[in-house]
Amino acid sequence: MKKPTISDADLREAAASMDTFIEAVVKAISESVNGQLTAETMQQLTPDQITLWGYWLMREEVMDGGFVQLIHNGYGPFIFLNPFAKAMRLWGLHDFSKLVYKGREAYEAKRELIERELTDEEFMALYEQLPEFDDLDDAFLVDEEQYTEQVARYVDEHLTDFVEIV
């Protein structure tokens, strides 16, 4: 297993904000497997690297279009049917972990409706049809900065578990 690398200069530049720091580390991890997060490439990554990438994917999807978009874009099983929430709890993100577990309940109840092929109009109509996801979206957005800061702190404290600095 080859450890992803990041230059010290890139890391220092990225440290200007929590978002860019996480993004730089995730980019290094992603590049180490040619940007593909598949069952095959996950075998080349550590659980912490996969968890960090999962957080970043979830954050980006939810910030852009909420939990409905996250699920519709195919990330539901990755986030909700794997030990992602447990890993977040082990990283110290207890409230975020609880939010993911609540998301799993909503996901399991509505996954077939959201994961099916939809036109753009049908997809947009899901937001009206599934108000239960509004509370999840709002809860994430309210605390996103705190979650991202906690993730960044964890990564910083365990940086060599994620990347090799060159």
Secondary structure, DSSP 4 states (H G I P E B T S, - for coil): -PPPEE-HHHHHHHTTSHHHHHHHHHHHHHHHTTT--SHHHHTTS-HHHHHHHHHHHHHHHHHHHHHHHHIIIIIHHHHHSSTHHHHHHHTT-HHHHHHHHHHHHHHHHHHHHHHS---HHHHHHHHHH-THHHHHHHHHHHHHHHHHHHHHHHHHHTGGGT-EE-
